[in-house]
Amino acid sequence: MKEGYFLKPIEKNEKKKEIWNDAIIQIDKITDRLGKPIDAGIKDAVVAFIVSGFPVNGSCEGHLEERFGEKVKLRPYVMIGFDEPEQRFVNELEIKKHIAKKYNIKKVGALEENDIAQQEYWRFLSEKDIPETPEYSEHVKKNESLQEELRKILEVFYRNREISRDRRLIIEEIGPAGDFKLTTLMENPKEIQENEVEKYKKQSREEQNEMKDFTLFLKERFFNKE
């Protein structure tokens, strides 16, 4: 997982507006693996999460785009999770080195590209009952605490709020480390036909607006919280 951006807990003496503006300046420097900046339509949401104490490691404003000659729709989302420890399992690196050597794999990081070696790695962990490191277990707990905190915030946001099912924001868990993302409930279609483009453009705008409303709620919560 790439390194996320996380601000330290806010000091009472600091002005919140300065903290907000500082977060904007810092995320303007962040790019993805392709060198692209954070989507303009999700930037405020990323800032709101960061200043609220949620480490963000991915985002998308939500839109329609073309991939491999097919039109697809992406939901808006913000991915949250602390940076993972270097090793998930006890002696993980040594185990990987041993298996990599057996299969003449020069770099440990390339182990995942060899299906047979990867299968042996997981089989070894299972047969030897290799435990997760204390650091990794603590990491998962920290992410689970973040998820529970966001769940409570969402409950308040949706209290007495009437909204269609398609637009509702939910929490989706990602992988074993406790990472998660806030996104919309409705699943994306696998492919969009030409006569469906306007329909899904409208749905995408509605999803974006719901994320913007929640961003405003999170921002007001940040500035009004003692």
Residue pairs with C-beta under 8 A, 6 or more apart in sequence:
1 57
1 81
1 83
1 84
1 177
1 179
2 33
2 57
3 57
3 83
4 55
4 56
4 57
4 81
4 82
4 83
5 26
5 27
5 30
5 50
5 55
5 56
5 57
6 50
6 55
6 56
6 82
7 19
7 23
7 50
7 51
7 53
9 53
10 16
10 19
10 51
10 53
16 51
16 222
16 223
17 223
19 51
20 47
20 51
20 219
20 222
23 47
23 50
23 51
24 43
24 47
27 38
27 43
27 46
27 47
27 50
28 37
30 37
30 38
31 37
32 38
38 46
38 59
39 59
39 60
39 61
39 63
40 61
41 61
41 62
41 63
41 76
41 208
42 59
42 60
42 61
42 62
42 76
42 78
42 211
44 212
44 215
44 219
45 59
45 76
45 78
45 211
45 212
45 214
45 215
45 218
46 56
46 59
46 78
48 215
48 218
48 219
48 222
49 56
49 78
49 80
49 218
50 56
51 222
52 218
52 221
52 222
54 80
54 146
54 150
55 80
55 81
55 82
55 83
55 146
56 78
56 79
56 80
57 79
57 80
57 81
57 83
57 179
58 77
58 78
58 79
58 181
59 77
59 78
59 79
60 74
60 75
60 76
60 77
61 76
61 208
62 74
62 75
62 76
62 77
62 184
62 204
62 207
62 208
62 211
63 73
63 74
63 204
64 71
64 72
64 73
64 74
64 192
64 197
64 200
64 201
64 204
65 71
65 72
65 74
66 72
70 191
70 192
71 191
71 192
71 193
71 194
71 197
72 188
72 189
72 190
72 191
72 192
73 188
73 189
73 192
73 200
73 203
73 204
74 188
75 183
75 184
75 186
75 188
75 207
76 183
76 184
76 207
76 208
76 211
77 172
77 181
77 182
77 183
77 184
78 181
78 182
78 183
79 174
79 179
79 180
79 181
80 143
80 146
80 147
80 150
80 179
80 180
80 181
80 182
81 143
81 146
81 174
81 177
81 178
81 179
81 180
82 139
82 142
82 143
82 146
84 136
84 139
84 177
85 133
85 135
85 136
85 139
86 93
87 93
87 133
87 135
87 136
88 132
88 133
88 136
88 176
88 177
89 95
89 125
89 130
89 131
89 132
89 133
89 136
90 130
90 131
90 132
90 133
91 130
92 130
92 133
93 108
95 121
95 124
95 125
95 130
96 108
96 111
96 121
97 108
99 105
99 111
99 117
99 120
99 121
99 124
100 106
100 107
100 108
100 110
100 111
100 117
102 117
102 120
103 114
103 116
103 117
105 111
105 114
105 117
111 117
111 118
111 121
112 118
124 130
136 177
139 177
139 178
140 176
140 177
140 178
141 178
142 178
143 177
143 178
143 179
143 180
144 178
146 178
146 180
147 171
147 173
147 178
147 180
150 171
150 180
150 182
151 171
153 218
153 221
154 169
154 171
154 182
154 214
157 169
157 214
157 217
158 168
163 210
164 206
165 185
165 186
166 184
166 185
166 186
166 203
166 206
166 207
167 184
167 185
167 186
167 206
167 207
167 209
167 210
168 184
168 185
168 210
169 182
169 183
169 184
169 185
169 210
169 211
169 214
170 182
170 183
170 184
170 185
171 180
171 181
171 182
172 180
172 181
172 183
173 179
173 180
174 180
174 181
182 211
182 214
184 207
184 210
184 211
186 203
186 207
189 196
189 200
192 200
